[in-house]
Amino acid sequence: MKAGISDAAYAEAGVTVYPDAQSLCAEVDVIAKVRPPTSDEVKLFRNGQTLISFIYPAQNSELLEELKARGVTTIAMDMVPRISRAQKMDALSSMANIAGYRAVIEAGNNFGRFFTGQVTAAGKIPPAKVLVVGAGVAGLAAIGTSVSLGAITYAFDVRPEVAEQIESMGAEFVFLEFEQAQDGAATGGYAAPSSPEFREKQLAKFRELAPDMDIVITTALIPGRPAPVLWTTDMVEAMKPGSVIVDLAAERGGNCELTRPDEKIVTDNGVTIVGYTDFPSRMAAQSSMLYANNVRHFIFDLTPGKDGVIVQNMEDDVIRGSTVTHAGDITFPPPPPKVKAIAAAKPKEKPKELTLEEKRAKEAADFRQATRMQVSLLGIGTVLMLLAGYYAPPSFMAHFVVFMLACFVGFQVIWNVSHSLHTPLMAVTNAVSGIIILGAVAQIGSSSWLVAILGAISVLIAAINIGGGFLVTRRMLAMFQKS
C-alpha cells in the first residue's frame, strides 16, 4: 500500500494475488524480492525455481549454501555488472539515486534552517554548507539536490576523475594533495581501498572542514567490504550544534564512527546523526517503479524466446555476473566480464599557464611558421602559373583566371557569413548560386567541349541548391504560420 498500488488494482490488471508467501512459492517459477530471503523463506523454495533479489553474496555465505541446497537459481540484483548493456538492470544505481535524494530531504528535516541564503527585513540568513563524501550515484544525487536547494555544496571522492562531474553540477570538489592521484580509483567506476598514507591525508582534510560544515552526507562504500570509517568521533565533536550527519552507509557499519544503524541519535554537542537503512523505502512509490523496471528488463534478457521460457545463458556477461547459485552449485564470485566496465574518463590535465615571456616566444614561433607556410605556397603557386602560362594556350589561361577568382570570391563570401545565418532564408548562398549560374551559362558557349560540360554541371548543381533553398525556406516559414 505504501507504493500507492492496492491488491484490488493488481487484480483488476489481471494479476493473481495470493494470500501468503507459501501458496505463492508453490505456484510460480520465478520469485522477485527486494530483501534477501530469510531461512524460513528459503524453505518454501523448490528445485528449479529462479529467485531474483538483492542477495549481498559476499556477506551472506550461509544463505548461498541454503539456496544451493534447495536447487534454486539465484540472481543477485546487487551483482549486476556495470557495463553499458546492463544499465537498465542496475538496481543498485536506481536505489542509490533515490537514497541520495532522500538523504538531503532527511538532512533538511533535521537541520531546522534554510538551505539557501536569504536577505529579509528581519536580517540576513547565510546559506547552509553541505559536504557530500563519495560521488557515486547516491553522492551525485545528493549533490544535485543540495545545489538545487541553494546550499553551498562541497564534495569529495577518492577518484579524482569525478571532479569534473561534481563541478558540472555546481558543487566544489574538495581536492586532496597527494602524490598518488589515482590512489582510490578502481575499474568499473567503483572506489578501491585507500592506502594508509592516503587515508591519513583524507582524515586530516575532513578535520579541517568539520567545524564549517552544517550538513555532512556520507555515501562511501567498497563492494564486498564493510563501510570505511571516514567521519570520526573528534570530527563530530568539532561540528557546530544543530549540524546534521546523514550516513547512507549505515547498513554496512557506517562511514561515521558514531552511527547506529536504523537509528537517529543526537550527540552531546547537539549534532544529529541519521543512520536509517531504508531510504529507498521512504519513497516507496518511486522505488517500487524503478526496481520493477530493473527486474522486468532482467527477466526480458532471461527469456529471449517468445515462449517465455527462462534460458540461463552462463556465457552472457550480465546473466553470469549476477548468478550466484545455479544447478546445485555456488557460482559466486563471477569471472571478470568480457567487455569493459563503465568508468569515468580520466580528467584532462589542465594546460600549464605560460609566463609573459613564454607567450611572446610562442607567438613569434607561430608567426614564423605561418610565414614560412605562406611563402612556400606562394612559391609553388608562382611556379605553377609560370609553367601554365608557358605551355597552356591563351584561352585556357583566361578560363583558369576566372576559375581562381571565382573560388577566391566564393570562399570569402561564404566564410565571412556567421554560421548561425547559414540558412536559405537569411544567408547569401542563393545569391552566390545565381551568380554561378550566370557565369556558367556564359561559359557553356565556349568552343572547348570540356569547358561546356563543366559549365553545364555548374548550372545543374547551382540550380539544385537554389531550388532546395526555396523549399527549405518555405518549410521554415510554414512553422511560424498559425493553423
TAGIDA-V837832 format. One record per backbone hydrogen bond with DSSP energy under -0.5 kcal/mol. CO is the residue of the C=O (numbers start at 0). NH is the residue of the N-H. E is the energy in kcal/mol with one decimal. If there is no record, write none. Layout:
co=CO nh=NH e=E
co=CO nh=NH e=E
This chain:
co=0 nh=3 e=-2.0
co=5 nh=9 e=-1.7
co=6 nh=10 e=-2.6
co=7 nh=11 e=-2.4
co=8 nh=12 e=-1.3
co=9 nh=14 e=-2.4
co=10 nh=13 e=-1.4
co=14 nh=16 e=-0.6
co=15 nh=17 e=-0.6
co=19 nh=23 e=-1.5
co=20 nh=24 e=-2.8
co=21 nh=25 e=-1.4
co=22 nh=26 e=-0.6
co=23 nh=26 e=-1.4
co=23 nh=27 e=-1.7
co=28 nh=49 e=-2.5
co=30 nh=32 e=-0.5
co=30 nh=51 e=-3.3
co=33 nh=53 e=-1.4
co=37 nh=41 e=-2.3
co=38 nh=42 e=-1.4
co=40 nh=43 e=-1.4
co=41 nh=44 e=-1.5
co=45 nh=48 e=-1.7
co=48 nh=72 e=-2.7
co=49 nh=30 e=-3.0
co=50 nh=52 e=-0.5
co=50 nh=74 e=-3.7
co=51 nh=32 e=-3.1
co=52 nh=76 e=-2.5
co=55 nh=58 e=-1.4
co=55 nh=59 e=-0.8
co=59 nh=63 e=-1.8
co=60 nh=64 e=-1.8
co=61 nh=65 e=-2.0
co=62 nh=66 e=-2.5
co=63 nh=67 e=-2.5
co=64 nh=68 e=-2.3
co=65 nh=69 e=-1.4
co=66 nh=71 e=-2.1
co=67 nh=70 e=-1.3
co=70 nh=47 e=-2.4
co=71 nh=73 e=-0.7
co=72 nh=50 e=-2.9
co=72 nh=74 e=-0.5
co=73 nh=75 e=-0.6
co=73 nh=323 e=-2.4
co=73 nh=324 e=-0.9
co=74 nh=52 e=-2.3
co=74 nh=76 e=-0.8
co=75 nh=78 e=-2.0
co=76 nh=79 e=-0.8
co=76 nh=91 e=-0.5
co=80 nh=82 e=-1.8
co=81 nh=341 e=-3.3
co=82 nh=85 e=-1.2
co=83 nh=86 e=-1.4
co=85 nh=88 e=-1.6
co=85 nh=89 e=-0.5
co=86 nh=89 e=-1.2
co=88 nh=90 e=-1.8
co=89 nh=93 e=-1.7
co=90 nh=94 e=-2.8
co=91 nh=95 e=-2.6
co=92 nh=96 e=-2.3
co=93 nh=97 e=-1.4
co=94 nh=98 e=-2.7
co=95 nh=99 e=-2.6
co=96 nh=100 e=-1.7
co=97 nh=101 e=-2.9
co=98 nh=102 e=-2.3
co=99 nh=103 e=-1.1
co=100 nh=104 e=-1.5
co=101 nh=105 e=-2.9
co=102 nh=106 e=-2.3
co=103 nh=107 e=-2.6
co=104 nh=108 e=-2.0
co=105 nh=109 e=-1.6
co=106 nh=110 e=-1.7
co=107 nh=111 e=-1.4
co=114 nh=127 e=-2.6
co=117 nh=119 e=-0.5
co=117 nh=124 e=-3.9
co=119 nh=122 e=-1.2
co=122 nh=119 e=-2.3
co=123 nh=125 e=-0.5
co=124 nh=117 e=-2.1
co=127 nh=129 e=-0.5
co=127 nh=151 e=-2.7
co=128 nh=213 e=-2.1
co=128 nh=214 e=-2.1
co=129 nh=153 e=-3.4
co=130 nh=132 e=-0.6
co=130 nh=216 e=-2.9
co=131 nh=133 e=-0.7
co=131 nh=155 e=-2.4
co=132 nh=218 e=-2.7
co=135 nh=139 e=-2.7
co=136 nh=140 e=-2.0
co=137 nh=141 e=-2.3
co=138 nh=142 e=-2.5
co=139 nh=143 e=-2.6
co=140 nh=144 e=-2.1
co=141 nh=145 e=-2.6
co=142 nh=146 e=-2.8
co=143 nh=147 e=-2.1
co=144 nh=148 e=-1.4
co=145 nh=150 e=-1.9
co=146 nh=149 e=-1.5
co=150 nh=152 e=-0.8
co=151 nh=129 e=-2.7
co=152 nh=171 e=-2.4
co=153 nh=131 e=-2.6
co=154 nh=173 e=-3.2
co=155 nh=133 e=-3.6
co=157 nh=159 e=-0.8
co=157 nh=183 e=-1.0
co=158 nh=161 e=-1.8
co=159 nh=162 e=-1.6
co=161 nh=165 e=-2.4
co=162 nh=166 e=-2.5
co=163 nh=167 e=-2.1
co=164 nh=168 e=-0.9
co=165 nh=168 e=-0.8
co=165 nh=170 e=-1.8
co=166 nh=169 e=-1.4
co=170 nh=172 e=-0.5
co=171 nh=154 e=-2.3
co=172 nh=174 e=-1.0
co=174 nh=176 e=-0.6
co=175 nh=177 e=-0.8
co=178 nh=180 e=-1.7
co=179 nh=182 e=-1.9
co=180 nh=159 e=-0.6
co=181 nh=184 e=-1.4
co=183 nh=191 e=-1.8
co=185 nh=188 e=-0.8
co=186 nh=189 e=-0.9
co=189 nh=185 e=-0.9
co=194 nh=198 e=-2.6
co=195 nh=199 e=-2.0
co=196 nh=200 e=-1.9
co=197 nh=201 e=-2.4
co=198 nh=202 e=-2.8
co=199 nh=203 e=-2.2
co=200 nh=204 e=-1.9
co=201 nh=205 e=-2.1
co=202 nh=206 e=-2.4
co=203 nh=207 e=-1.5
co=204 nh=208 e=-1.6
co=205 nh=209 e=-2.4
co=206 nh=210 e=-0.6
co=208 nh=211 e=-1.6
co=208 nh=212 e=-1.0
co=209 nh=212 e=-0.8
co=212 nh=239 e=-0.5
co=213 nh=243 e=-2.4
co=214 nh=130 e=-2.6
co=215 nh=217 e=-0.5
co=215 nh=245 e=-2.7
co=216 nh=132 e=-2.9
co=217 nh=247 e=-2.5
co=221 nh=224 e=-2.0
co=227 nh=229 e=-0.8
co=229 nh=231 e=-0.6
co=230 nh=256 e=-2.7
co=231 nh=235 e=-1.8
co=232 nh=236 e=-2.3
co=233 nh=237 e=-1.1
co=234 nh=238 e=-0.7
co=235 nh=238 e=-1.1
co=239 nh=242 e=-1.8
co=242 nh=271 e=-2.5
co=243 nh=215 e=-2.6
co=244 nh=246 e=-0.6
co=244 nh=273 e=-3.4
co=245 nh=217 e=-2.2
co=245 nh=247 e=-0.8
co=246 nh=249 e=-1.1
co=248 nh=251 e=-1.3
co=248 nh=253 e=-2.1
co=249 nh=252 e=-1.8
co=251 nh=226 e=-2.2
co=254 nh=229 e=-2.4
co=254 nh=230 e=-2.5
co=255 nh=258 e=-1.4
co=258 nh=260 e=-0.5
co=259 nh=262 e=-1.9
co=262 nh=274 e=-2.6
co=264 nh=272 e=-3.0
co=266 nh=269 e=-1.9
co=269 nh=241 e=-2.6
co=270 nh=266 e=-2.8
co=271 nh=244 e=-3.1
co=271 nh=273 e=-0.5
co=272 nh=264 e=-2.3
co=272 nh=274 e=-0.6
co=273 nh=246 e=-2.7
co=274 nh=261 e=-2.8
co=277 nh=281 e=-1.1
co=278 nh=281 e=-0.9
co=279 nh=282 e=-1.7
co=280 nh=283 e=-0.8
co=282 nh=286 e=-2.5
co=283 nh=287 e=-2.8
co=284 nh=288 e=-1.9
co=285 nh=289 e=-2.3
co=286 nh=290 e=-2.8
co=287 nh=291 e=-2.3
co=288 nh=292 e=-1.8
co=289 nh=293 e=-2.1
co=290 nh=294 e=-2.6
co=291 nh=295 e=-2.5
co=292 nh=296 e=-2.4
co=293 nh=297 e=-1.8
co=294 nh=298 e=-2.8
co=295 nh=299 e=-2.2
co=296 nh=300 e=-1.6
co=297 nh=301 e=-1.9
co=298 nh=302 e=-1.4
co=301 nh=310 e=-3.5
co=304 nh=307 e=-0.9
co=309 nh=311 e=-0.6
co=310 nh=312 e=-1.9
co=311 nh=313 e=-1.1
co=312 nh=315 e=-1.3
co=315 nh=319 e=-2.9
co=316 nh=320 e=-2.2
co=317 nh=321 e=-1.5
co=318 nh=322 e=-1.3
co=321 nh=75 e=-3.2
co=321 nh=323 e=-0.5
co=323 nh=330 e=-1.8
co=323 nh=331 e=-0.8
co=324 nh=73 e=-2.0
co=325 nh=328 e=-1.4
co=328 nh=325 e=-2.5
co=328 nh=330 e=-0.6
co=354 nh=358 e=-2.4
co=355 nh=359 e=-2.1
co=356 nh=360 e=-2.4
co=357 nh=361 e=-2.3
co=358 nh=362 e=-2.6
co=359 nh=363 e=-2.4
co=360 nh=364 e=-2.2
co=361 nh=365 e=-2.7
co=362 nh=366 e=-2.4
co=363 nh=367 e=-2.3
co=364 nh=368 e=-2.2
co=365 nh=369 e=-2.6
co=366 nh=370 e=-2.6
co=367 nh=371 e=-2.4
co=368 nh=372 e=-2.0
co=369 nh=373 e=-2.4
co=370 nh=374 e=-2.7
co=371 nh=375 e=-2.2
co=372 nh=376 e=-2.4
co=373 nh=377 e=-2.7
co=374 nh=378 e=-2.4
co=375 nh=379 e=-2.5
co=376 nh=380 e=-2.6
co=377 nh=381 e=-2.5
co=378 nh=382 e=-2.2
co=379 nh=383 e=-2.3
co=380 nh=384 e=-2.5
co=381 nh=385 e=-2.4
co=382 nh=386 e=-2.4
co=383 nh=387 e=-2.7
co=384 nh=388 e=-2.8
co=385 nh=389 e=-1.7
co=386 nh=390 e=-2.4
co=387 nh=391 e=-2.7
co=392 nh=395 e=-0.5
co=392 nh=396 e=-1.6
co=393 nh=397 e=-1.9
co=394 nh=398 e=-1.9
co=395 nh=399 e=-2.7
co=396 nh=400 e=-2.5
co=397 nh=401 e=-1.8
co=398 nh=402 e=-2.4
co=399 nh=403 e=-2.5
co=400 nh=404 e=-2.4
co=401 nh=405 e=-2.4
co=402 nh=406 e=-2.3
co=403 nh=407 e=-2.3
co=404 nh=408 e=-2.9
co=405 nh=409 e=-2.8
co=406 nh=410 e=-2.3
co=407 nh=411 e=-2.4
co=408 nh=412 e=-2.5
co=409 nh=413 e=-2.3
co=410 nh=414 e=-2.6
co=411 nh=415 e=-1.5
co=413 nh=416 e=-1.3
co=417 nh=420 e=-1.8
co=418 nh=421 e=-1.5
co=420 nh=422 e=-2.6
co=422 nh=425 e=-0.8
co=422 nh=426 e=-2.9
co=427 nh=431 e=-2.2
co=428 nh=432 e=-2.4
co=429 nh=433 e=-2.1
co=430 nh=434 e=-2.0
co=431 nh=435 e=-2.2
co=432 nh=436 e=-2.1
co=433 nh=437 e=-2.1
co=434 nh=438 e=-2.5
co=435 nh=439 e=-2.7
co=436 nh=440 e=-2.8
co=437 nh=441 e=-1.8
co=438 nh=442 e=-1.3
co=439 nh=443 e=-1.2
co=440 nh=444 e=-0.7
co=442 nh=445 e=-1.8
co=447 nh=451 e=-2.0
co=448 nh=452 e=-2.1
co=449 nh=453 e=-2.4
co=450 nh=454 e=-2.3
co=451 nh=455 e=-2.1
co=452 nh=456 e=-2.3
co=453 nh=457 e=-2.1
co=454 nh=458 e=-2.2
co=455 nh=459 e=-2.3
co=456 nh=460 e=-2.5
co=457 nh=461 e=-2.5
co=458 nh=462 e=-2.3
co=459 nh=463 e=-2.1
co=460 nh=464 e=-2.1
co=461 nh=465 e=-2.3
co=462 nh=466 e=-2.9
co=463 nh=467 e=-2.7
co=464 nh=468 e=-2.0
co=465 nh=469 e=-2.2
co=466 nh=470 e=-1.9
co=467 nh=471 e=-2.6
co=468 nh=472 e=-2.3
co=469 nh=473 e=-2.2
co=470 nh=474 e=-2.0
co=471 nh=475 e=-2.5
co=472 nh=476 e=-2.5
co=473 nh=477 e=-1.9
co=474 nh=478 e=-1.1
co=475 nh=479 e=-0.5
co=476 nh=479 e=-1.1
co=477 nh=480 e=-0.8
